[in-house]
Structure formats: C-alpha cells, structure tokens
Amino acid sequence: MDKFESMRAFTQVVEEGSFAAAARKMQLSRSAVNKLVINLENQLGVQLLYRTTRTVTPTDNGRAFYERCIDILSSLQEAELAISHQHSEPKGILRINAPMSFGISFLGSKVAEFMTRYPDVKIILTLEDRFVDPISEGYDLVIRITLPQESPSLVAHHITTFPLVICAAPSYLEAKGIPVKPSELKKHSYLHYGYYTKGCQWELTNRHNDAVEQVSIDGIFCSNNGEVLRDAAVGGLGIIILPTFIIKDELEQGKLEIILPDYRPPELTLCVIYPVNRHLSTKVQLFTQFLQECFA
C-alpha cells in the first residue's frame, strides 16, 4: 500500500475532523480512508487518532506526525512540479535557522515581507549562534555569517559580505594605550567570540602592502553572542573584533573607537546553506533569491 497515499488520508482526516469528510474530499469510500490510516498506524506502531462515534482527533503522536506529513507531502508536490516546470506558488513549512544578532536586527521584517508575498508558506525560524548541521537537525536552510567554507553535502549561496573591525572603548584605550601595530596587541585584554572559526588566532592584512600578520590572543572574556561582547567592550573591559552591523551605532556615538585602521581583518560572508537534496525545493530557492534581493 502506498505510504504517501496513507499519509494523505491521515492529513485529510485530521484537517476535516472525520473519516466521512476526508473520504468525500479524496473521492474515496469511508472504509478505504479508514484502511489507509490503520495501515499507517500499524506501520508506525503508534496510535495516531482518537476515534469516537462523533469525532476524530489526533493523539500527541498524531499531532507531531501531522506536521511532518504536511511538510513531506508539500515537498513531494514541489519536487514533482519543479521537475515538470508547472509550479507557480510555494506551499508548506520552511524551517530556517539563523544567527541570533542578525535575526533580531534584520530577519523579522524580512520574514514578514516574504510571507506576505507567499501566503501559503509557513516559516519556523530558530535563532542561535552555534554552527548548525541542516542535514542532521532537519532544517530546510541555514543562514550563517561566517568565513567562506565548502562542503560536498551542502549548497552554499553567497548573499553579501560584512567587514570586521577591531575596536575598544575610549575609557579602555585611555587606560591601556592605543596599539598602532599588531605586535602591540599582545599587551592588551581581549573579548573573544566563542564561535569565531579562527579560534584565538587573528589574521590581519596590511591595507598598504597586503602583508598578512597572525596574532595570537588570550581572551579574558569569551561569549557566543556579539551583543554581549559589544556591551562588555563599551564597558571598557577590552578589545573586540566584530562585524560592523553589531557595533555601527556604538561607533557612530563614540562609545567604541576603531583601532589599527591600517590593518584589515577578513570579511565575513552572509550565506544561505542547505542540503543538496533541498535544491529542488521551491520554498528554499525563493527564500534564497529573496534574501539576495534584500541584502545584495
């Protein structure tokens, strides 16, 4: 028996609230729909529905499985239509993971705009700063601000770049002095971003001759959140290296000052990452294109 047909029958029963209504929607007999759902329950080894003489409601397992079913079925439909070039509007759930700082600052309004444009798409957005594996953790796409990287199992689309700057509070620089070359950084205190892929090694490029200098740092404070580090720096705790979108206001207000202006840290890349098997997903493709429109 076709498992997809059983899943379709189950989702219709949940949505219609009865086997009879689901049967009419699917143009099948009530007994055929009931047989499809029972077959699915037997295959899974769990009860998906509570049945009474008047109502049919999903169990806890049934509610969870229903969410996955509608996503799987919409993805299957998308793949079929994408291959046949007949697809018009995306539907279903789009699971996105994005960095905390970037998500709070930029994504709320953008997600609302995307969902207005495509009202049949439901978005589940999770914000966190750790590096996420979209394959093992079930995300359709992951937005990351990181150094460029490649993986044979993932597709990465470059959206734009963010410069990193080295800065500190005027109070800290007044007390500790202003470094004028990378070697002088060894005398200073550092606020370290916990997920920076270079670890405790800063790579600085001379803007005049492109010479690269490696600087080992020993952070006095480490955090996996840029706003926390920014606030600690404003408080005079030490030197930080962060993307400009996190510290733009503090720089403009004089709460932080750029140091070593003749040296350039590597730029960070804003990219969309998704598993290779999501390449045919219309939702993924349209959201990627949408971000390129917004930020490129």
PyMOL commands that set and color helices and strands:
alter all, ss='L'
color gray80, all
select helices_A, chain A and resi 3-16+19-26+30-44+60-84+100-117+134-137+170-176+182-187+226-234+244-252+276-278+282-295
alter helices_A, ss='H'
color red, helices_A
select strands_A, chain A and resi 49-51+56-58+92-98+121-127+141-146+154-162+164-168+190-193+201-206+212-216+219-223+240-243+257-258+263-264+268-275
alter strands_A, ss='S'
color yellow, strands_A
deselect
rebuild
show_as cartoon
